[in-house]
Amino acid sequence: MPSLRKTILRVTLLCAMTWGAAAQNHYVVRLSAAGSISSLTSRYGLQLVAPLGGSASGLYVVNSLFPLSWLSGIYSDPSVLNVETDVPVALPEVAKSSQLTGAPNLNAIGSWISPYLGKTQINRFTGAPEWSAYQNQPAAGIVRVAAAQQFASGAGTVAILDTGADFTHPVLASSLVLGWDFVNNLPGGYAVPLDLVSATGSVLDQSTTSILDQSTTSILDQSTTSILDQSTTSILDQSTTSILDTSKPLNEYGHGTMTAGVIHLVAPTARLLPVKVFDANGGSCLSLILEGIYYAVDQGAKVIGMSFSMRQGSAELQRAIAYANSMGVILVASAGNEGQPIVVYPAGYKQVLGIGSTNNQDGRSTFSNYGSVVSLAAPGEAIVTTYPQNRYAAGWGTSFSAPFVAGGAALLVQLNGQITPSAAKQALSQAVAVGQGLGAGRLDLVRAVQAVY
């Protein structure tokens, strides 16, 4: 295990600087088999930040005192196959361009959740007690989770490129397997002390840039019907420990725990592999995303869930996606929350299923991107899912639509362990037509599994 000093150094160089002025001087370089990174750095006055490992071998992150435009010779260097800026990446629910204004509508939750308050039921596949509202939420009925599970309950490994996940949550404990934390360069995929120190604020602190603030998430209590004033808190029971207690920070791995919970809801017997590539503030960079994809493939993932998006494409990201696809991995990504007909990545690549969001009436969510970036859609409003410290939360965003499809892919893997990405896409695209620029339509898990049954 790397020393604490090396871990902090990696965080500082590979991630933290991505958000500062020096970010434009971080580059991802691919060398030929005959290339030497030491020769390259010496030739152009570069500093090696980190080599990428596993199937990402040949890729390096370097730093320069000068912008890439000043290093014109590097483009014609015979040892350099590609070079590009190590651009920052943010979770969709963090983006300033998000159209999630006005959410969450807690009244929309209260209209259906009352019969399930204070009630739990046993998951018949895992034996774990789960909140009845989680299992019986409207979104689960819309995509026909229970009916699809008459055919399959999920198999294979689903890699989740996100903030990590809560291994202690009783709903997820039987499904999560140890992954890797590329932010801190540690095994696991869960929160570590470095995350807790670097978190900028609690979930509901509106003075900070929080991953899961009131615009995207409400924390739910299982035993109360009271809806509190959103200007103060989104916890539904003031008798519970306040989420604003910063001695128990939650948002550093809340987003990943939430996406994992949606996949588990659909495919409870699939293995969930957390690959932590986003830090406590929902920030990442291209090199971490690349490492995460190659690692997931190396670990034998059959499905990769990516609840994030980038506004610009990347040759190396496209190469990583193509590699995963060639290895038979089904790739699922969020289509983004700008509410526009724009293309974001990785959802915009042809090998990836880009997922938009619908409401419970099969209307396109106002925040969901649409058009060519969307392969199909799934519910993405008031999605009740797991949250750290044995809690549940309701989330809004395409981040919570994509996991429904990733879970659906895991159902297909159980029915056909050799299913190809193209066959999986065809099956999942047997959707309910809804128009509105949402591709094949809204996910129907029964139609999907019947297509390969």
DRENLUM-287375 format. One record per residue: x, y, z of N, C-alpha, C in turn. Coordinates in steps of 0.2 Angstrom, whole numbers, plus 2048, in hexadecimal, padded with zeros to 3 digits. Layout:
# DRENLUM-287375
XYZXYZXYZ;...
***
This chain:
# DRENLUM-287375
8047FA800800800800804806800;80380B7FC8078117FC807815802;80C81980480D81D80A808822809;80682580F80282B80F80583180B;80B83280C80E83780880D836801;80E8307FE80E82F7F78068307F5;80282E7F97FB82E7F87F98367F7;7FB83A7FC7F98417FB7FC8447F5;8038427F48068457EE8028437E7;7FF83D7E77FC83B7E17F583F7E1;7F28407E67EC8447E67ED84B7E4;7F284E7E67F48557E57F68567DD;7FA8517DB7FC8527D47F78507CF;7F484A7D07EF8477CB7E884A7CB;7E684D7D17DF84F7D17DE8567D3;7E18587D97E085F7DC7E28647D7;7E88637D47EA8697CF7E68697C9;7E28647C77DE8647C27D986A7C2;7D786C7C87D28727C97D68797C9;7DC8797C97E087F7CA7E38827C3;7E68877C37E988A7BD7EE8867BA;7F18817BE7F687D7BB7F38777B7;7EC8767B87E98717B47EA8707AD;7EB8767AA7EC8767A27F38737A1;7F78727A57FE8707A47FF8687A6;7F98657A77F985E7A97F785A7A2;7FB8557A07F985279A7F984B79B;7F58477977F58407967F983E790;7FE83A79080383978B803831789;80282F78380282878180982777D;80D82378081382177C81381B779;81781A77381881477081C80F774;81B80977281F803776826805776;82980877183080A772832810775;82C81477782D81B77A83081A781;83381F78483681F78B83382678E;83082579382D82B79783282F79A;83882C79C83D83079F841835799;84183279384483578E83F83B78C;83983A78B83483F78983484478E;83484379583484879A83A84D799;84084979884684D798846852792;84384F78C84385278683F859786;83985878983585E789834862790;83886079583886379B83286279F;82F85C79E82985A7A282B8567A8;8258567AD8268527B382184D7B3;8238477B481F8417B481B8417BB;8148417BA8108417C080E83A7C2;80C8367BD80A82F7BF80A82B7B8;80C8257B880B8207B380481D7B4;80081B7AF7FA8177B07FC8107AF;7F880C7B37FA8057B47F58007B0;7F67FA7B17F27F57AE7F17F57A6;7EB7F57A47EA7F579C7EB7FD79A;7EC80179F7EE80879D7F580979C;7F980479C80080579C802808795;80780D795809811790806818790;8018197957FF82079680282379C;80382979C80782D7A18038337A2;8038367A880183D7AA8088407AB;8088467A880E84A7A880C8517AA;8118557AD80F85C7AE8158607AA;8138667A881786B7A58178727A7;81C8757A781B87D7A98188817A3;81787D79E81588179880F87E795;80A88279280487F78F80687A789;80287678780387178280587477B;80287A77A80387D77380B87F773;80E88077881588277881A87C777;81787677781B87077781986C770;81A87076B81886E76481C868762;82286776482686276282385B764;81F85B76981D85576C818851768;81585576381085275F81384E759;81985075781D84C752822848755;82284775B82784275F82583B75D;82983775A82883075882682C75E;82882E76482682976981F82B76C;81C83076A81683376D810831768;80B82D76B80682B767800830768;7FF83376E7FA83776F7FC83B775;7F98427757FA84677B7F484B77B;7F184B7817EC8507827EB852789;7E885878B7E785A7917E3856796;7E685579C7E38517A17DD8567A4;7D78567A07D285B7A27CE8597A8;7CB85D7AC7C785C7B17C08597AF;7BE8557B47B78517B37B38527B9;7AD8547B87A88547BE7A28507BD;79F84E7C379984A7C379484F7C1;78F84C7BD7898517BA7868557BF;7858527C57818567CA78585B7CE;78C85C7CC7908617CE7908677C9;78F8657C379086A7BD78C8717BE;78F8767BD78C87D7BE78687E7B9;78787A7B478287B7AE77C8767AF;77C8737B577686E7B67708727B6;76A86E7B47648717B475F86E7B9;76286C7BF75E8697C475B86E7C9;75B8747C775887A7CB7508787CD;74F8787D37488777D57478707D8;74C86B7D674B8647D974F8657E0;74E8607E574985B7E474285E7E6;73D85B7E373685C7E57348577EA;7358587F17348547F672C8527F6;7288567F47218547F471F84F7F0;72384E7EA7228497E57248427E9;7298427ED72B83C7F172583A7F6;72383F7F971E83E7FF71883B7FC;71683C7F670F83A7F370F8327F3;71582F7F27148287F27188247F7;71C8287FB72182480071D822806;71882580871582480E71381D810;71181980C71081280E71680E810;71C81080E72280D80F72680F815;72481581872781781D728813823;72E81282672F80D82C72F80682A;72E80482372E7FD8217347FB81E;7367F581F73B7F281B7397EB819;73C7E881473B7E28117417DF80F;7427D880F7487D480E7497D4806;74F7D58047507D47FD7517CC7FC;74C7CA7F874C7C27F77527BF7F4;7567C47F175D7C17EE7637C17F2;7637C67F77697C77FB7677C6802;7617C680475F7C580B7607CB80F;7627D180C7637D781075C7DB811;75B7DE8177557E28187567E9814;7517EB8117517F180D74B7F580E;74C7FB80E74680080F7417FE809;73B7FD80B7367FC806735801801;73680780373680D7FE73B80C7F8;74180A7FA7468087F57448037F0;7417FE7F373F7F87EE7397FA7EA;7357FE7ED72E7FF7E972D8067E7;7328097E67328107E372F8107DC;72C8167DA7298167D372E8147CD;7348177CE7388157C873980E7C7;73A80A7CD73B8037CC7358007C9;72F8027CA7297FF7C77298017BF;72B8077BE72B80A7B772F8067B2;7358047B573A8007B07397F97B2;7347F77B67327F07B77387EC7BA;73A7EE7C07407EA7C373E7E47C5;7387E37C97367DD7CC7347D87C7;7317DA7C272F7D57BC7357D37B9;73A7D77B77407D57B47447D07B8;7447D17BF7487CC7C37457C57C4;73F7C47C073C7BD7C07417BA7BB;7447BD7B77497BA7B27507BA7B4;7527BF7B77597C07B975A7C57BF;75F7C47C37607C97C97677CC7C8;76B7CA7C37717CE7C27777C97C3;77C7CA7BF7827C67BF7887CA7BC;78E7C87BE7947CB7BB7967D17C0;79B7D57BE79E7DA7C279C7E17BE;7997E57C27977EC7BF79C7F17C3;7A07F47BF7A57F97C17A17FF7C1;7A28037C779F8097C87A480F7C9;7A58137C37AA8187C37A781E7C7;7A981F7CD7A58257D17A98277D7;7A68297DC7AA82B7E27AB8267E7;7AA81F7E57AB81A7EA7A48197ED;7A48147F279D8127F479E8107FC;79880F7FF79880E806798806807;79D80380979D7FC80A79A7F9810;7987FE8147947FC81A78D7FC81A;78A7FF8147837FF8137807F8813;77C7F68177797EF8177767ED811;7737F280D7707F08067767EE801;77C7F18027817F07FD7867EC7FF;7867EA80578C7E680878D7E0804;7887DC8027897D67FF78B7D67F8;78B7DC7F578C7DD7EE7927E07EC;7957E57F179B7E87EF7A17E47F0;7A67E57EB7AC7E17EC7B17E77EB;7B77E57EE7BD7EA7EF7BF7EC7E8;7BF7F37E77C17F67E17C87FA7E2;7C87FF7DF7CE8037DF7CC80B7E0;7D080E7E47CF8167E57D58197E1;7D481B7DB7D981F7D77DA8267D9;7D68297DD7D78307DF7DC82F7E5;7DC82B7E97E182A7EE7E68247ED;7E58217E87EA81B7E67EA8167EB;7E48147ED7E380F7F37DE8097F1;7DF8037F37DA7FE7F27D38007F5;7CE7FE7F37C87FE7F67C28017F2;7C18087F27BC80B7EE7B780E7F3;7B980F7F97B58127FE7B8818801;7B581C8057B88228087BE82080D;7C382480C7C98248107CA82A814;7CE82B8197CF83181D7D1837818;7D48368137D683B80F7D083F80C;7CB83B80A7C583D8077C184180C;7C183F8127BD8428187C0849819;7C784A8197CA85081A7C9855814;7C985280E7C98578087C1859806;7BC85580A7B58578087B485F80A;7B18628057B086A8067AA86B80A;7A686780B7A086880F79B86380F;79686381379185E81478C85E80E;78885980E78485880877F85E807;77D86180C77886680C77A86D80D;78186E80D78487580E784878808;78087D80777F8818007848867FF;78988780478E88C803794888800;7948827FF79A87E7FB79787B7F5;79C8797F179A8757EB79A86E7ED;79486B7EF7938657F27908607EC;79385A7EC7918557E77898547E7;7868537ED77F8527EE77C8577F2;77B85D7EF7778627F37708617F2;76C8667F47658667F47628667EC;7668687E87648687E17648617DE;76785C7E17678557DE7658507E3;7658517EA76484B7EE76084E7F4;75C8497F775984A7FD75A844801;75C84580875D83F80C75783D80F;75583780F74F83481174F830818;74A83181C74A82D822744828821;74582282474181D82273A81D826;73A82182B734821830730827831;73182C82C72D83282D72A834827;72483882772183A822722842821;72584582672584C82672A84F820;72885481D72C85781872E85E81A;73585E81B73886481E73986A819;73A87081C73C876818742874814;74287480E74887380A74E87880B;74C87E80D75188380F755882815;75387D81975787B81E75A87481E;75686F81C75986981B754864817;75785F81475385A810753854814;75585381A75484D81E74D84E820;74A848820742848821740846828;74584782D744846834749849838;74784F83B74C85283F74E84F845;74B84984774D84584D75384184B;75584184575B83D843761841843;76783E84376D84284376E84683D;76F84C83E76F851839774850833;77285082D77784F82877C855828;77B85A82B77F86082C78585F831;78585983478A858839790856835;79585B83479B85A8307A0855833;79E8528397A384D83C7A1846839;79C84683579A84083179984282A;79E84482679D84681F79B84081B;79684181779383C81379483D80B;79584380979484480279B8417FE;7A08408027A683E7FE7A58377FB;7A18337FC79F82D7F979882C7F8;7948317F978D8317F878A82F7F1;78D8337EC78B8327E578C82B7E3;7928287E47938217E378F81C7E6;78D81D7EC7898197F07828197ED;78081F7EB77981F7E877981C7E1;77E81D7DD77E8197D677E8127D7;78280F7DC7838087DE77C8067E0;7788097E47728077E676D8067E1;76D80A7DC7688097D676A8037D2;7708027D17727FC7CE7707F67D2;7717F67D87707F07DC7687EF7DD;7647F57DC75D7F47DC75B7F07D6;75E7F17D075C7ED7CA75F7E67CA;7667E67CC76A7E07CB76D7DE7D2;7697DB7D776B7DA7DE7717D57DE;7717D17DA7767CB7DA77D7CD7D6;77D7D27D37837D47CF7887D77D4;78F7D67D27947D97D67957E07D5;7967E47DA7977EB7D979E7ED7DA;7A27F07D57A97F17D67AA7F97D6;7AB7FC7DC7AC8037DC7B38057DA;7B38097D57B980C7D27B98147D4;7BD8167D97BC81D7DB7C18217D7;7BE8257D27C182A7CE7BF8317CF;7BA8327D47B88397D57BA83A7DD;7BC8407DE7BE8427E57B88447E9;7B98477EF7B38487F47AF84E7F1;7B18527EC7AE8577EA7AB8567E3;7AB8507E17A884E7DA7AD8507D4;7B38517D67B88537D07BC84D7CF;7BE84D7C87C38487C67C784B7C0;7CB8467BD7CE8497B77CF8437B2;7D08447AC7D083F7A67D48397A8;7DA83A7AB7DF8357AC7DC8307B1;7D88327B67D582E7BB7D082A7B8;7CC82D7B37C682A7B07C98247AC;7CF8267A87D28217A47D481B7A8;7D881C7AE7DA8177B27D48137B4;7CF8167B67C98127B97C680D7B3;7C58107AD7C380B7A87C78057A7;7CE8067A67D28017A57D27FC7AB;7D27FF7B17D27FB7B77CC7F67B7;7C67F97B57C07F57B57C07F07B0;7C37F17AB7C47EB7A67C87E67A8;7CE7E87AB7D37E37AE7D07DF7B3;7CB7E27B77C87DE7BC7C27DA7BA;7C17D97B37BC7D57B17B57D87B1;7B47DE7B27AD7E17B27AA7E07AB;7A37DE7AC79F7DD7A679B7E37A4;79A7E77A97977EE7A879B7F37AB;79B7F97A879E7FF7AC7998047AC;7978077B279380C7B37968137B4;7958187B079881E7B07938247B1;7928267B778D82B7B87918327B8;7948347B379783A7B279883C7AA;79A8427A979A8447A279F84A7A1;7A284A79B7A784F7997A4853793;7A58597937A385D78D7A785C787;7AD85A7887B18597827B4852781;7B585077B7B784977A7BE84877C;7C184277C7C884177D7CA83B779;7CF83B7757D28367727D3830776;7D683177C7D882C7807D2829784;7CD82D7857C782A7887C3826783;7C382877D7C08247777C481D776;7CB81E7777CF8187767CD81377C;7CC8157827CB8117887C480E787;7BF8127857B880F7847B880A77F;7BC80B7797BC8067747C0800776;7C580077B7C87FB77D7C37F7782;7C07FA7867BB7F778A7B57F3786;7B37F67817AE7F477D7B17ED779;7B77EE7777BA7E87747BB7E2778;7BB7E377F7BC7DE7847B57DB786;7B07DE7837A97DB7847A57DF78A;7A87E578C7A57E879279F7ED78F;79A7EC7937947F17917957F7795;7957FD791796803794790808794;78F80B79A78980F79B78B81579F;78881B79C78A82179F78582679F;78582B7A37808307A478083579E;77B83779B77A83C79677B843798;77B84579E77D84B7A177684F7A2;7778547A67728587A977185F7A7;7738617A177386879F76C86979C;76886479B761865798762868790;76786678D768868786769862781;76886377B76A85E77677185E774;77685D77977D85D778780856779;78685677678984F77778F85077D;78E84B78179384B787797844786;79C84378A7A083D7897A183B790;7A18347917A282F78C79B82D789;79582F78B78F82D78978F82E781;79283377E792834777795830773;79982B77579D82677179882076F;79981E76979481976779481376B;79A81176E79A80B77279780B779;79481177A79281378178A814781;78781178577F81278677F81978A;77D81E78777C82578A77582578D;77482779376D82679676B82D798;76582E79676183479875C83379E;7598387A07548377A674D8397A4;7498357A77428367A673F8377AD;73983A7AE73583B7B47308357B4;72C8347B972882F7BA72282E7B5;7218337B171C8337AC71F8327A5;7258307A572982F79E72A83579B;72A83B79E72C84179B73484279C;73784579773E84779873F84B79E;74384A7A274584E7A87488557A5;74685A7A87488617A574F8617A5;75385E7AA75A85F7AA75E85A7A5;75A8557A375E85079F760852798;76685179676885278F76484D78A;76484F78476084B77F76384B779;76084777476384776D76884176C;76D84276877183D76677583A76B;77683D77177A83B77677683577A;77083577976B83077D76A82A779;76C82477C76A81E77976381C77B;76281D78275B81C78575B81F78C;75581F78F75582379575281E79B;7528217A175081D7A774E8237AC;7498217B07478267B574D8297B9;74D82F7BA7528337BE7508387C2;74A8387C574783D7C97458397D0;74783C7D57458397DC7468327DC;74C8307DA74E8297DA7518277E2;74D8237E574F8217EC75481B7EC;75A81D7EF7608187EE7648187F5;7698147F576D8147FB77181A7FC;77381B80277782180477B81F80A;78182280B785820810782820817;78581C81C78381B82377C818823;77B81381F77481081F76E81481E;76F81981A76A81E81876781D811;76282080F76082080975F828806;75F82980075F8307FD75B82F7F7;7588357F57548367EF75983A7EA;75A8387E475E83B7E075B83D7D9;75D8437D775B8457D07618467CC;7618447C57668457C176783E7BC;76B83F7B776C83A7B27718357B6;7748377BB7798337BF77582D7C2;76E82E7C376A8297C67668257C1;7668287BB7628247B576781F7B2;76D8207B177281C7AE7738157B2;7738157B977380F7BD76E80A7BB;76880C7BA7628087B87648047B2;7678077AD7698037A776F7FF7A8;7748017AD77A7FD7AE7777F77B2;7727F77B77707F27BA76C7ED7B5;7697F07B07657EC7AB76A7E87A7;7707EB7A67757E77A27787E17A6;7787E27AD77A7DC7B17757D77B1;76F7D87B076A7D37AF76B7CF7A9;76D7D37A376E7D079D7747CB79D;7797CD7A177F7C97A277E7C37A5;7797C37AA7777BC7AD7747B87A8;7707BA7A476C7B679F7717B4799;7767B879877B7B67937817B9794;7857B579878C7B779A7917B9794;78F7B778E7937B97897907BF785;78B7C27877887C778378D7CD781;78C7CF77B7907D477978D7DB77A;7927E077A78F7E777C7897E9777;78A7E77707857E976B77F7E576D;77F7DF76E7797DB7707767DE776;7797E077B7777E37817737E977F;7767ED77B7737F477976D7F3776;76D7EE7717677EC76E7617EA772;7637E677775E7E477C75B7E9780;7607ED78375E7F378775A7F8784;75B7F877D7577FD7797507FB777;74E7F577A7477F37797437F777E;7437FD77D740802782739804780;73680878573080B784731812780;72E81277A72F81877672C81E77A;73082477B72D82A77E72F83077A;73382F77473583577073983A774;73884077373C845777743845777;74684277174D84277175183D775;74D83877875083377D75182D779;75482D77375682777075182176F;75381B77274E816771748816776;74881A77A74381B77F74581A786;73F81978A741818791742810793;74780F79774880879874380479B;7427FE79873D7F979A7417F279B;7427F07A27477EB7A37447E47A1;73D7E37A173A7DD79F73C7DC797;73A7E179373C7E178C7437DF78B;7487E278F74F7E178E7517DA78F;74E7D77957507D079774D7CB792;7477CD7907437C878B7477C8785;74A7CD78374E7CD77C7547C877C;7567C678275C7C278275A7BB786;7547BB7887527B578C7517AF788;
***
